[in-house]
Amino acid sequence: MWSKIANFSDRFIAKYIPESFPLSFVLLILVMILSLFLTDTSLPQVFNITGYGTASLLSFSMEIVLNMVLGYVFAQAPPIKRMLVRVAKSLKGTVSCIFWVAVISNIIHWINVTVGMLAAAVLANEVIRNNREVRPGLVVAAAYAGMIPSAIGFSPAIISTVATEGNAFVDIMGGSIVPRSLTSFNPAVLGLSLVLVFGMAVVFALMTPKNYVNPLYVGSSELDCEQEGYDAAEQDYKKDAAKFVTAMESGRIWPTVCGILILAAGVAWFTVGKCGVTFDWINCMLLGGSILAWGNMIKFGKCTAEACKTMWGVVACYPVYACIMKIMTDSGLGGVMSKWIVSISTADTLPVFTYLSAGLVNIFVPSAGGQWAVQAPFVAPAAISLGTDMWKTVIPVALGDCWTNMLQPFWAIPILGICRVKVKEMIPYTFAIAVFAGIAGCLWFGLVFPFF
């Protein structure tokens, strides 16, 4: 059945769905039209929101670009690359390979979504380049889908927010926080996590095509070929350079000192500054670790330049998605969608309808913080008035924020760039997994949650 769903969506998407950049404008125009008809926002106001919306994710976009660039550079460093190649080659059998890529990615995402995004992208890239029969789009989909269990894992934005004392939503949640013991570590939620982690892996394995030849397979010689290119670049820089310059650019001592310096600063920031595991902190550690792993400033620079070429999608698409998000929040369109679904709910069905509404809103607001800001003012008071435990609305919103990420490429753009895979090659498989996650979530929230 899952193979049929993937094959159908593959044919449909190949024929009717454009690539990520033109698709982002389709979504933008759709949201603009909906805001005009479903809210009191005027046309000039919609264009005004669209205008300032282009700049609303600039800081976040740079964090993502730097995160993925440094992650790519770190993964391409010879010692790290050799380890990843060994792991990729240890996954034998096409079906088994896809299954374990999904399981590993799901578990790492559950522990930390930021690290999971990076690790999954690196793992997928090496599996694609070192396995002759895997389908690149399926491998990327299996790695990317780890975002779904990450939503109810150890460190997602919504769960972290509601567990924080004095957060901005305490008043509308009845004056109390929602601790992790009621969310991530609740037996009902842990059970759902296990269903998603291994259930999705099985679905991906069932969608594995037979007798497929991977066009991106390069084999074991890739590392040597790339290293020769880096060596050639280094030789160009050595010409006519003073000895101390050569030592700083190509020697081992200077990058070792610099790498250790940045890593030590990152440790101090985490322990003394108590910054937490954020995008910014991970970028700091990746910068130091990448310089240290390469041990050569010239080779590090050349690899960084190559990595930047893969990030065009983030640079081009994120301003458009920022407009979509701003229109949804500032025009009140997201609230209209959420409020309507909440209005038809009962105490037991509120989690199910909240989950569905969160999935719908997430297509246009692909940000966990933005998602909770849009839905909390409606679902939290509804939970109080219906007598539903607050965590039973937090979890559906958190998970709903991620399962429909499989239908739009906002978060997939970096991993697609790193793995050199087109969105059309991935979406058929993520579409099928979105169907699975949608059904699994509704059944769990409707049949299991009432017993807790």
C-alpha positions as CSV (number, residue, x, y, z in Angstrom):
1,M,0.0,0.0,0.0
2,W,2.7,2.5,0.9
3,S,4.6,1.8,-2.3
4,K,1.4,2.6,-4.2
5,I,0.9,5.8,-2.3
6,A,4.5,6.8,-3.0
7,N,4.3,5.9,-6.7
8,F,1.0,7.8,-7.2
9,S,2.4,10.9,-5.4
10,D,5.6,10.5,-7.4
11,R,3.7,10.7,-10.7
12,F,1.4,13.5,-9.5
13,I,4.2,15.6,-8.1
14,A,6.5,15.1,-11.1
15,K,3.7,16.4,-13.4
16,Y,2.0,19.1,-11.3
17,I,4.3,20.3,-8.5
18,P,7.1,22.9,-9.2
19,E,10.5,23.0,-7.4
20,S,10.8,24.6,-3.9
21,F,11.5,28.2,-5.0
22,P,8.5,28.7,-7.4
23,L,6.3,26.6,-5.0
24,S,7.0,29.1,-2.2
25,F,5.3,31.8,-4.3
26,V,2.3,29.6,-4.9
27,L,1.8,29.3,-1.1
28,L,2.4,33.0,-0.6
29,I,-0.3,34.0,-3.1
30,L,-2.7,31.5,-1.6
31,V,-2.2,32.9,1.9
32,M,-2.6,36.5,0.6
33,I,-5.9,35.5,-1.0
34,L,-7.2,33.6,2.0
35,S,-6.3,36.5,4.4
36,L,-8.4,38.9,2.2
37,F,-11.5,36.7,2.3
38,L,-11.3,35.2,5.8
39,T,-10.1,38.2,7.8
40,D,-10.6,42.0,8.0
41,T,-7.2,42.7,6.5
42,S,-7.3,45.0,3.5
43,L,-5.3,44.6,0.3
44,P,-2.9,47.4,1.2
45,Q,-2.4,45.9,4.6
46,V,-1.6,42.5,3.1
47,F,1.0,44.0,0.8
48,N,2.4,45.9,3.8
49,I,2.8,42.7,5.8
50,T,4.3,41.0,2.8
51,G,6.8,43.8,2.5
52,Y,8.1,43.8,6.0
53,G,7.7,40.0,6.3
54,T,10.7,39.5,3.9
55,A,13.0,40.7,6.6
56,S,11.5,38.9,9.5
57,L,13.6,35.7,9.3
58,L,16.9,37.2,8.3
59,S,18.6,36.3,11.6
60,F,17.1,32.8,11.6
61,S,18.1,32.3,8.0
62,M,21.7,33.1,8.7
63,E,21.7,30.7,11.6
64,I,20.4,27.9,9.4
65,V,22.9,28.7,6.6
66,L,25.8,28.8,9.0
67,N,24.7,25.7,10.7
68,M,24.5,23.7,7.5
69,V,27.6,25.1,6.0
70,L,29.7,24.3,9.1
71,G,28.1,20.9,9.4
72,Y,29.0,20.1,5.8
73,V,32.6,21.3,6.3
74,F,32.9,19.3,9.5
75,A,31.6,16.2,7.9
76,Q,34.0,16.6,4.9
77,A,37.1,16.8,7.1
78,P,39.2,13.6,6.4
79,P,38.9,11.9,9.8
80,I,35.1,12.5,10.0
81,K,34.5,11.6,6.4
82,R,36.3,8.3,6.8
83,M,34.1,7.5,9.9
84,L,30.9,8.4,8.1
85,V,31.9,6.4,5.0
86,R,32.5,3.3,7.2
87,V,29.0,3.8,8.8
88,A,27.4,4.2,5.4
89,K,29.1,1.1,4.0
90,S,28.2,-0.9,7.1
91,L,24.5,-0.6,6.2
92,K,24.0,-3.6,3.9
93,G,21.0,-4.4,1.8
94,T,18.8,-1.7,0.3
95,V,15.8,-2.3,2.5
96,S,17.8,-2.6,5.7
97,C,19.8,0.5,4.8
98,I,16.7,2.6,4.4
99,F,15.2,1.2,7.7
100,W,18.3,2.0,9.7
101,V,18.8,5.5,8.2
102,A,15.2,6.2,9.3
103,V,15.7,4.8,12.8
104,I,19.0,6.5,13.4
105,S,17.7,9.8,12.1
106,N,14.5,9.5,14.2
107,I,16.4,8.8,17.4
108,I,18.9,11.6,17.0
109,H,16.1,14.1,16.1
110,W,14.2,13.0,19.2
111,I,17.2,13.8,21.4
112,N,17.8,17.2,19.8
113,V,16.2,18.5,16.7
114,T,19.1,20.9,15.8
115,V,21.8,18.2,16.0
116,G,19.4,15.7,14.4
117,M,18.9,17.9,11.3
118,L,22.7,18.1,10.9
119,A,23.5,14.5,11.6
120,A,20.7,13.2,9.4
121,A,21.8,15.4,6.5
122,V,25.4,14.1,6.8
123,L,24.4,10.5,7.2
124,A,22.0,10.7,4.2
125,N,24.7,12.2,2.0
126,E,27.2,9.5,2.8
127,V,24.7,6.7,2.4
128,I,23.7,8.1,-1.0
129,R,27.3,8.4,-2.2
130,N,28.4,5.0,-1.0
131,N,25.5,2.7,-1.8
132,R,24.9,1.7,-5.4
133,E,21.2,0.7,-5.2
134,V,19.6,3.2,-2.8
135,R,17.2,5.8,-4.2
136,P,18.5,9.3,-3.2
137,G,15.1,10.8,-2.7
138,L,14.0,8.0,-0.4
139,V,17.2,8.3,1.7
140,V,16.8,12.0,2.1
141,A,13.1,11.5,3.0
142,A,14.0,8.9,5.6
143,A,16.5,11.3,7.2
144,Y,14.3,14.4,7.0
145,A,11.2,12.6,8.5
146,G,13.0,12.5,11.8
147,M,11.5,16.0,12.4
148,I,8.2,14.3,13.2
149,P,9.3,12.5,16.4
150,S,11.5,15.5,17.3
151,A,8.4,17.5,17.9
152,I,7.6,15.5,21.1
153,G,11.1,14.7,22.0
154,F,13.6,16.1,24.5
155,S,14.1,19.7,23.2
156,P,11.4,21.0,20.8
157,A,10.5,24.7,21.0
158,I,6.9,24.4,22.1
159,I,7.5,21.8,24.8
160,S,10.5,23.8,26.1
161,T,8.5,27.0,26.1
162,V,5.5,25.8,28.1
163,A,7.9,24.2,30.6
164,T,9.7,27.5,31.3
165,E,8.7,29.5,34.4
166,G,7.3,32.9,33.5
167,N,6.8,32.1,29.8
168,A,4.6,34.4,27.8
169,F,1.7,31.9,27.6
170,V,1.4,31.1,31.4
171,D,-1.7,33.3,31.8
172,I,-3.7,31.8,29.0
173,M,-2.7,28.3,30.2
174,G,-4.4,28.9,33.5
175,G,-1.4,30.3,35.4
176,S,0.6,27.1,35.4
177,I,3.5,25.7,33.3
178,V,3.4,22.3,31.7
179,P,6.5,20.3,32.9
180,R,8.3,17.8,30.7
181,S,7.0,15.0,33.0
182,L,3.6,15.7,31.4
183,T,4.9,16.1,27.8
184,S,8.1,14.4,26.5
185,F,8.4,11.9,29.4
186,N,4.7,11.2,29.8
187,P,4.1,7.4,29.1
188,A,1.4,8.2,26.6
189,V,3.8,10.5,24.7
190,L,6.7,8.1,24.9
191,G,4.5,5.4,23.5
192,L,3.6,7.6,20.6
193,S,7.3,8.4,20.1
194,L,8.1,4.7,19.7
195,V,5.2,4.2,17.3
196,L,6.5,7.0,15.1
197,V,10.2,6.1,15.3
198,F,9.8,2.5,14.3
199,G,6.5,2.8,12.4
200,M,8.0,5.3,10.0
201,A,11.1,3.3,9.5
202,V,9.0,0.3,8.5
203,V,7.0,2.4,6.1
204,F,10.1,3.7,4.5
205,A,11.5,0.2,4.1
206,L,8.3,-0.9,2.5
207,M,8.6,1.9,-0.1
208,T,12.1,0.8,-1.2
209,P,12.2,0.3,-5.0
210,K,13.7,-2.8,-6.5
211,N,16.5,-3.0,-9.0
212,Y,17.3,0.7,-8.8
213,V,20.6,2.2,-9.9
214,N,21.7,5.2,-7.8
215,P,22.9,8.0,-10.1
216,L,24.7,9.8,-7.3
217,Y,26.8,6.7,-6.3
218,V,30.5,7.6,-6.3
219,G,32.2,4.7,-4.4
220,S,35.2,4.7,-2.1
221,S,37.4,6.8,-4.4
222,E,35.5,10.0,-3.6
223,L,37.6,10.9,-0.6
224,D,40.9,10.5,-2.4
225,C,39.7,12.6,-5.4
226,E,38.4,15.4,-3.2
227,Q,41.6,15.4,-1.2
228,E,43.6,15.8,-4.4
229,G,41.5,18.9,-5.2
230,Y,42.2,20.4,-1.8
231,D,45.9,19.7,-2.1
232,A,46.0,21.4,-5.5
233,A,44.2,24.5,-4.0
234,E,46.8,24.5,-1.2
235,Q,49.7,24.5,-3.6
236,D,48.3,27.6,-5.4
237,Y,48.3,29.5,-2.1
238,K,51.9,28.4,-1.2
239,K,53.5,30.2,-4.2
240,D,55.7,33.2,-3.2
241,A,54.3,33.2,0.4
242,A,56.5,34.0,3.4
243,K,57.3,31.1,5.7
244,F,55.1,32.5,8.6
245,V,52.2,32.9,6.2
246,T,52.6,29.4,4.8
247,A,52.7,28.1,8.4
248,M,49.4,29.9,9.3
249,E,47.6,28.9,6.1
250,S,48.9,25.3,5.6
251,G,50.5,24.3,8.9
252,R,48.9,22.2,11.6
253,I,49.7,24.3,14.6
254,W,47.8,27.5,13.9
255,P,44.4,25.8,13.0
256,T,44.8,23.6,16.1
257,V,45.3,26.7,18.3
258,C,42.4,28.5,16.7
259,G,40.0,25.5,16.8
260,I,40.8,24.8,20.5
261,L,40.3,28.5,21.3
262,I,36.8,28.6,19.7
263,L,35.8,25.3,21.4
264,A,36.9,26.5,24.8
265,A,34.9,29.7,24.3
266,G,31.9,27.6,23.4
267,V,32.3,25.5,26.5
268,A,32.5,28.6,28.6
269,W,29.4,30.1,26.9
270,F,27.5,26.9,27.8
271,T,28.7,26.5,31.4
272,V,29.2,30.1,32.5
273,G,26.8,31.9,30.2
274,K,24.2,29.0,30.4
275,C,23.2,29.6,26.8
276,G,21.7,26.1,26.3
277,V,21.8,24.0,23.2
278,T,20.8,26.6,20.7
279,F,21.5,27.1,17.0
280,D,24.1,29.8,17.9
281,W,25.9,27.6,20.4
282,I,26.0,24.6,18.0
283,N,27.4,26.9,15.3
284,C,30.1,28.0,17.6
285,M,31.1,24.5,18.4
286,L,30.9,23.4,14.8
287,L,33.3,26.3,13.8
288,G,35.9,25.3,16.3
289,G,35.5,21.6,15.6
290,S,35.7,22.0,11.8
291,I,38.9,24.1,12.0
292,L,40.4,21.5,14.3
293,A,39.3,18.5,12.2
294,W,40.7,19.9,9.0
295,G,43.9,21.1,10.5
296,N,44.6,23.3,7.5
297,M,43.1,26.8,6.9
298,I,43.4,26.6,3.1
299,K,41.6,23.3,2.8
300,F,39.0,24.5,5.4
301,G,38.3,27.6,3.3
302,K,38.0,25.7,0.0
303,C,35.5,23.2,1.6
304,T,33.5,26.1,3.1
305,A,33.3,27.7,-0.4
306,E,31.9,24.5,-1.8
307,A,29.4,24.2,1.1
308,C,28.0,27.7,0.5
309,K,27.0,26.7,-3.1
310,T,24.5,24.2,-1.7
311,M,22.7,26.9,0.5
312,W,21.1,28.9,-2.3
313,G,17.7,27.5,-1.5
314,V,17.7,28.9,2.1
315,V,18.8,32.3,0.9
316,A,16.2,32.4,-1.9
317,C,13.2,30.7,-0.2
318,Y,13.3,31.8,3.4
319,P,12.3,35.4,2.8
320,V,9.2,34.2,0.9
321,Y,8.3,31.8,3.8
322,A,8.9,34.7,6.2
323,C,6.2,36.6,4.3
324,I,3.8,33.6,4.6
325,M,4.4,33.3,8.3
326,K,3.9,37.1,8.9
327,I,0.6,37.1,7.0
328,M,-0.7,34.1,8.9
329,T,0.1,35.7,12.3
330,D,-0.4,39.5,11.7
331,S,-3.6,39.2,9.6
332,G,-5.2,36.7,12.1
333,L,-5.6,34.1,9.4
334,G,-3.9,31.4,11.5
335,G,-6.2,32.2,14.4
336,V,-9.3,31.9,12.2
337,M,-8.2,28.4,11.1
338,S,-7.5,27.3,14.6
339,K,-10.6,28.8,16.2
340,W,-13.0,27.2,13.7
341,I,-11.6,23.7,14.4
342,V,-11.6,24.2,18.2
343,S,-15.2,25.4,18.1
344,I,-16.4,21.9,16.9
345,S,-14.5,19.9,19.6
346,T,-15.4,18.2,22.8
347,A,-13.1,17.3,25.8
348,D,-12.1,14.0,24.2
349,T,-11.9,15.1,20.6
350,L,-10.0,18.4,21.3
351,P,-6.6,16.8,20.9
352,V,-7.5,15.2,17.6
353,F,-8.9,18.5,16.1
354,T,-6.1,20.5,17.6
355,Y,-3.6,18.1,15.8
356,L,-5.4,18.5,12.5
357,S,-5.6,22.3,12.8
358,A,-1.9,22.5,13.8
359,G,-1.0,20.5,10.7
360,L,-3.0,22.8,8.5
361,V,-1.6,26.0,10.0
362,N,2.0,24.5,9.9
363,I,1.9,24.4,6.1
364,F,1.9,28.2,6.1
365,V,3.7,28.8,9.4
366,P,6.7,26.4,9.4
367,S,8.0,27.6,12.7
368,A,7.3,26.0,16.1
369,G,7.4,29.3,18.0
370,G,5.1,30.9,15.5
371,Q,2.8,27.9,15.5
372,W,2.3,28.1,19.3
373,A,1.9,31.9,19.2
374,V,-0.9,31.4,16.6
375,Q,-2.8,28.5,18.3
376,A,-2.2,29.0,22.0
377,P,-4.7,31.8,22.4
378,F,-7.5,29.5,21.1
379,V,-6.6,26.0,22.2
380,A,-5.4,26.8,25.7
381,P,-8.7,28.5,26.8
382,A,-10.6,25.8,25.0
383,A,-8.8,23.1,27.0
384,I,-9.7,25.0,30.2
385,S,-13.4,25.4,29.3
386,L,-13.8,21.8,28.1
387,G,-11.9,20.3,31.1
388,T,-9.1,18.9,28.9
389,D,-5.6,18.6,30.5
390,M,-3.4,21.3,29.1
391,W,-0.7,18.8,28.0
392,K,-3.3,17.1,25.8
393,T,-3.4,20.3,23.7
394,V,0.4,21.1,23.9
395,I,1.4,17.7,22.4
396,P,-1.0,17.8,19.4
397,V,0.1,21.3,18.6
398,A,3.8,20.3,18.9
399,L,3.4,17.2,16.7
400,G,1.0,19.0,14.3
401,D,3.7,21.5,13.8
402,C,5.9,18.9,12.3
403,W,4.0,16.2,10.5
404,T,2.9,18.5,7.6
405,N,6.5,19.6,7.2
406,M,6.6,16.5,5.0
407,L,4.3,18.3,2.5
408,Q,6.3,21.5,2.1
409,P,10.1,21.9,1.7
410,F,10.8,24.7,4.2
411,W,13.0,22.7,6.5
412,A,14.2,20.2,3.8
413,I,16.0,22.8,1.7
414,P,19.3,22.5,3.6
415,I,19.4,18.7,3.5
416,L,18.4,18.7,-0.2
417,G,21.2,21.1,-0.9
418,I,23.8,19.0,1.0
419,C,22.7,15.8,-0.7
420,R,22.2,17.4,-4.1
421,V,18.6,16.0,-4.4
422,K,15.6,17.8,-5.9
423,V,12.5,18.3,-3.8
424,K,10.5,16.3,-6.5
425,E,12.6,13.3,-5.7
426,M,11.9,13.4,-2.0
427,I,8.3,14.6,-1.7
428,P,6.6,11.4,-2.9
429,Y,8.0,9.5,0.1
430,T,7.5,12.3,2.6
431,F,3.9,12.6,1.3
432,A,3.4,8.9,2.2
433,I,4.9,9.3,5.6
434,A,2.7,12.4,6.2
435,V,-0.3,10.1,5.6
436,F,1.1,7.6,8.1
437,A,1.9,10.2,10.7
438,G,-1.5,11.9,10.3
439,I,-3.4,8.6,10.7
440,A,-1.2,7.4,13.6
441,G,-1.5,10.8,15.4
442,C,-5.3,10.9,15.1
443,L,-5.7,7.4,16.3
444,W,-3.4,7.9,19.2
445,F,-4.9,11.1,20.3
446,G,-8.5,9.8,19.9
447,L,-8.1,6.3,21.3
448,V,-5.1,6.4,23.7
449,F,-5.1,9.9,25.2
450,P,-8.6,9.5,26.9
451,F,-7.1,6.8,29.2
452,F,-4.5,9.2,30.6
